[in-house]
Amino acid sequence: MASVTVFYDEDCGFCKWSTSKILAWDRLGGRAPHLRAVSILSAEGAATLASMSQEQRRKSAHVVTPDGRITSAGALLPIVFRELPFGWPFAALASLSPRLTARAYWWVVARRFTFGRWLGQEACSVDPSKSSGSASD
């Protein structure tokens, strides 16, 4: 059974694409999934992330661990990578410099429209000018 829930923006083509790749990685070799993906826009997303405004919810992806801890943006990468088969080196790398990991996360977020177009995905409905984070996120 999945132990970590990933909340992503299903309105964003790049977000959907990257989530599908992470879920495929999670299921390599037919193993039981450790990750479960849920739309931020779903009733479960609204209920689980109720402590955040809708703008905060849509600003980045979020994970919820079995103990109920919510982690967002670049800080979620080590958690997700630890759940993936052979993901521990990436988890370790992402944990080495949380500030650099956050910057890399927001760099990708700021370019998700371009990446989505390259991948043939629909554009994201979230305004990119309102989605950039800071290095401290």
C-alpha positions in Angstrom: 0.0 0.0 0.0 1.2 3.5 -0.8 2.8 5.3 2.1 3.2 8.8 0.7 0.6 10.9 -1.1 1.7 13.3 -3.8 -0.6 16.2 -4.5 -0.1 17.6 -7.9 -1.8 20.1 -10.3 -3.7 18.0 -12.8 -4.5 21.2 -14.7 -0.8 21.5 -15.6 0.4 19.3 -18.5 4.0 19.3 -17.3 2.8 18.4 -13.8 0.7 15.5 -15.1 3.6 14.3 -17.2 6.2 14.4 -14.5 3.8 12.8 -12.0 3.1 9.9 -14.4 6.9 9.3 -14.8 7.4 9.3 -11.0 4.5 6.8 -10.6 5.9 4.6 -13.4 9.3 4.6 -11.6 7.6 3.8 -8.3 6.1 0.6 -9.9 9.3 -0.7 -11.6 9.5 -4.4 -11.6 5.8 -4.8 -10.6 6.5 -3.8 -7.0 3.7 -2.5 -4.8 3.4 1.3 -5.1 4.9 3.5 -2.3 3.4 6.7 -3.8 -0.2 7.7 -4.5 -1.0 10.7 -6.6 -4.0 12.9 -5.9 -5.0 16.1 -7.7 -4.6 19.3 -5.6 -8.0 20.3 -7.1 -9.9 17.2 -5.8 -12.0 17.1 -2.7 -9.3 15.1 -1.0 -6.7 17.8 -2.0 -8.9 20.6 -0.6 -9.5 18.7 2.6 -5.9 17.5 3.2 -4.4 20.8 2.3 -7.1 22.9 3.9 -4.5 24.8 6.0 -3.3 26.4 2.8 -5.0 28.9 0.5 -5.9 27.7 -2.9 -3.1 29.9 -4.3 -0.6 28.2 -1.9 -2.0 24.8 -2.9 -1.5 25.4 -6.6 1.9 27.1 -6.2 3.8 23.8 -5.9 3.4 20.1 -5.4 3.0 18.7 -1.9 3.5 15.4 -0.2 1.8 14.0 2.9 3.7 11.3 4.8 1.9 8.6 6.8 2.4 10.7 10.0 0.4 13.5 8.4 3.4 15.8 7.8 2.9 18.1 4.7 6.0 19.0 2.8 6.0 21.3 -0.3 8.1 22.4 -3.3 11.8 21.4 -3.4 11.7 20.0 0.2 9.4 17.2 -1.0 12.1 15.8 -3.4 14.1 13.8 -0.9 10.9 12.3 0.5 9.7 11.2 -2.9 13.1 9.9 -4.0 13.4 7.8 -0.8 10.2 6.0 -1.8 11.4 5.1 -5.3 13.4 2.0 -6.2 17.0 3.0 -6.5 16.0 6.6 -5.6 18.2 6.9 -2.5 21.2 8.5 -4.3 18.8 11.2 -5.6 17.3 11.6 -2.1 20.8 12.0 -0.7 21.8 14.5 -3.3 18.6 16.5 -2.8 19.1 16.5 1.0 22.7 17.7 0.8 21.7 21.3 0.0 18.0 22.1 0.6 18.6 25.6 -0.6 20.0 24.4 -3.9 17.3 21.8 -4.3 14.6 24.6 -3.7 16.3 26.8 -6.3 16.3 23.9 -8.8 12.7 23.1 -8.1 11.6 26.7 -8.6 13.7 27.0 -11.8 11.8 24.1 -13.3 8.5 25.5 -12.1 9.2 28.8 -13.8 9.8 26.9 -17.1 7.1 24.3 -16.9 5.3 25.9 -19.8 8.3 25.5 -22.0 9.0 22.0 -20.8 5.3 21.1 -21.3 5.3 22.4 -24.8 8.5 20.4 -25.6 6.7 17.3 -24.3 3.5 18.1 -26.3 1.5 18.7 -23.1 -1.2 21.2 -22.5 -0.3 24.5 -20.9 -0.7 25.0 -17.2 -3.5 27.3 -16.1 -1.5 28.7 -13.1 0.1 32.1 -13.8 3.9 31.5 -13.8 4.5 35.0 -12.4 2.6 34.0 -9.3 4.3 30.6 -9.0 8.0 31.4 -8.4 9.2 30.6 -5.0 12.2 31.8 -3.1 15.3 29.9 -2.2 13.9 29.6 1.3 10.8 27.7 0.2 
